[in-house]
Amino acid sequence: YLAKTAADGSYVLTNRLFMLGMQQPQVQNVTEVALPVMRRLADSIRQPCHLVAPSDDQIVVIAQIDAPSDLGLVVRVGHRRALTHSTSGLVLFAFQQEDEQARWLKLVDESEVPYERAEFLEAARKVRKQGYAMHPSEAVVGVIDLTAPILQQEHATYTLTVPFIERRPQQINAQEALKSLREAADEISHALMYRSPRNIDTVPDEPSGT
């Protein structure tokens, strides 16, 4: 779980805990459902996409598909970012119940990452109303983050994001990519709703007598 750095001999966290978390049934369940849909999305819009989950006051990428071309932004599995400084985090927050939003706000207020609370809450209200986010990336200049929620029982459990880069000649515009993204997120949401949890044995019905 810890590794010693070559530079000064200090210790840093490895990704061991993250990899153990990725083996949990819930995460395996969503990635098995989402990856085929994400692959079709990336092929159709010629852009990469990634799946994000909340992790305390951060977001973490749990699955990603590269663009089927030689140009695209790659966000690796395991990448973390402050919830209040990512489009995925904004969408996750926007689609929570009020009591859960209050809990998340307490976490981010207690963190060491500064943010503009009023701006964040207003942006979340707008995202909730329109059903998606389409914002310039805070991390990379020239990238537009297109993000849609994956909903379970009317709250977001994950988000699907396309870090959109406009290419020349243009193959697809951001609005067209957003439409495809929202359809993919809806497909994943629907599939998860009707998918049996992993590792739960089902007992076959007793044969009826004749």
C-alpha positions in Angstrom: 0.0 0.0 0.0 3.1 2.3 0.4 6.1 2.7 -1.8 9.4 4.4 -1.1 10.4 7.2 -3.6 13.8 7.0 -5.1 14.4 10.8 -4.8 14.2 11.3 -1.0 13.2 8.0 0.5 9.8 9.3 1.6 6.7 7.1 1.3 3.7 7.5 -1.1 0.5 5.7 -1.5 0.3 3.1 -4.3 -2.8 2.2 -6.3 -3.2 -1.0 -4.4 -6.3 0.1 -2.5 -7.9 1.4 -5.7 -7.3 -1.9 -7.5 -8.8 -3.8 -4.6 -11.8 -1.5 -4.9 -12.1 -2.2 -8.6 -12.6 -5.9 -7.8 -15.7 -5.3 -5.7 -18.9 -6.8 -7.2 -20.7 -3.4 -7.6 -17.8 -1.9 -9.6 -17.4 -5.0 -11.7 -21.1 -5.0 -12.4 -21.2 -1.4 -13.7 -18.1 -1.7 -15.8 -19.4 -4.9 -17.4 -22.6 -3.1 -18.4 -21.0 0.2 -19.4 -17.9 -0.8 -21.4 -19.7 -2.2 -24.5 -21.9 0.9 -24.6 -18.9 3.2 -24.1 -17.1 1.4 -26.9 -20.0 2.0 -29.3 -20.2 5.6 -28.2 -16.5 6.2 -28.8 -16.7 4.5 -32.3 -19.8 6.6 -33.3 -18.5 10.0 -32.2 -14.8 9.4 -32.8 -14.0 10.7 -29.3 -12.8 9.0 -26.0 -15.1 8.6 -23.0 -14.7 7.6 -19.4 -16.9 6.4 -16.5 -16.6 8.2 -13.1 -17.6 7.3 -9.6 -17.7 9.5 -6.4 -15.0 8.9 -3.8 -15.6 11.1 -0.7 -14.7 14.6 -1.7 -13.2 13.4 -5.0 -14.2 11.7 -8.2 -12.3 8.7 -9.6 -12.2 7.3 -13.2 -13.2 3.6 -13.1 -13.4 2.8 -16.8 -12.3 4.5 -20.1 -12.4 3.9 -23.8 -9.9 5.5 -26.1 -10.9 7.4 -29.3 -10.7 5.1 -32.4 -8.3 7.6 -34.0 -4.8 8.9 -33.5 -6.0 12.1 -31.7 -7.9 12.3 -28.4 -7.5 13.1 -24.7 -6.9 10.0 -22.5 -8.0 10.1 -18.9 -6.6 7.0 -17.3 -8.4 4.6 -14.9 -7.6 5.6 -11.3 -7.3 9.4 -12.1 -8.7 11.4 -9.2 -9.8 15.1 -9.0 -11.6 17.2 -6.5 -15.3 16.8 -6.8 -15.8 20.6 -6.9 -13.2 21.1 -9.7 -14.5 18.6 -12.2 -17.5 18.5 -14.5 -18.2 14.9 -13.5 -18.2 15.9 -9.8 -20.6 18.7 -10.5 -23.0 16.4 -12.3 -22.7 13.7 -9.6 -23.6 16.4 -7.0 -26.4 17.9 -9.0 -28.3 14.6 -9.1 -28.3 13.7 -5.4 -31.1 14.1 -2.8 -30.8 17.2 -0.6 -29.6 15.2 2.5 -26.9 13.6 0.4 -25.9 16.9 -1.1 -25.6 18.3 2.5 -23.3 15.4 3.4 -21.1 16.0 0.3 -20.9 19.7 1.0 -19.7 19.0 4.5 -16.9 16.8 3.1 -15.7 19.3 0.5 -16.0 22.2 3.0 -13.7 20.2 5.4 -11.2 19.4 2.6 -8.1 21.5 1.8 -9.3 22.3 -1.7 -10.7 25.8 -2.0 -13.8 26.4 -4.2 -16.5 29.0 -4.8 -19.5 27.5 -2.9 -22.2 29.8 -4.3 -21.0 29.3 -7.9 -20.8 25.6 -7.5 -24.3 25.4 -6.1 -25.7 27.6 -8.9 -24.0 25.5 -11.5 -25.4 22.3 -10.0 -28.9 23.8 -10.1 -28.5 24.5 -13.8 -27.1 21.0 -14.5 -30.0 19.4 -12.6 -32.5 21.4 -14.7 -31.0 20.7 -18.1 -30.0 17.1 -17.3 -26.3 17.3 -18.4 -23.2 19.5 -18.3 -21.3 21.0 -21.2 -18.4 23.0 -19.7 -14.8 23.9 -20.7 -12.4 21.6 -18.9 -10.7 23.0 -15.8 -7.7 20.7 -16.5 -7.0 21.1 -20.2 -7.4 24.2 -22.4 -9.4 23.6 -25.5 -11.3 20.6 -24.2 -15.1 20.7 -23.6 -16.3 18.2 -21.0 -19.6 16.7 -22.0 -21.1 14.8 -19.0 -24.4 13.0 -18.3 -25.5 11.2 -15.2 -26.1 7.5 -14.8 -29.2 7.4 -12.7 -30.4 4.7 -10.3 -33.6 5.5 -8.3 -33.4 9.1 -9.5 -29.9 9.9 -8.2 -26.6 9.7 -10.0 -24.4 6.8 -9.0 -21.9 7.4 -11.8 -21.3 9.8 -14.7 -20.3 9.3 -18.3 -18.0 11.9 -19.7 -16.6 12.8 -23.2 -13.6 15.1 -23.1 -14.5 16.6 -26.5 -11.8 18.0 -28.8 -12.9 19.7 -32.0 -11.0 18.3 -34.9 -10.2 19.6 -38.4 -11.9 18.7 -40.6 -14.8 18.5 -38.3 -16.3 15.0 -38.1 -19.0 15.7 -35.5 -19.8 18.7 -33.4 -20.2 19.0 -29.6 -24.0 19.1 -29.7 -24.1 15.9 -31.8 -21.6 14.2 -29.5 -23.7 15.3 -26.4 -26.8 13.8 -27.8 -25.1 10.4 -28.4 -23.5 10.7 -24.9 -26.9 11.2 -23.2 -28.4 8.3 -25.1 -25.5 6.1 -24.0 -25.9 7.2 -20.3 -29.6 6.4 -20.5 -28.8 3.0 -21.9 -26.4 2.2 -19.1 -28.9 3.4 -16.5 -31.6 1.2 -17.9 -29.4 -1.8 -18.1 -28.2 -1.5 -14.5 -31.8 -1.1 -13.3 -32.7 -4.5 -14.7 -29.4 -6.4 -14.1 -29.2 -8.9 -11.2 -26.4 -8.2 -8.7 -23.3 -10.3 -9.0 -22.6 -13.1 -6.6 -26.3 -13.7 -5.7 -27.4 -17.2 -6.5 -30.8 -17.6 -7.9 -32.9 -20.7 -7.0 -34.7 -22.2 -9.9 -38.4 -22.7 -9.7 -39.6 -26.1 -8.6 -40.9 -28.1 -11.5 -44.7 -28.2 -11.4 -46.4 -31.5 -11.1 -48.3 -33.0 -14.0 
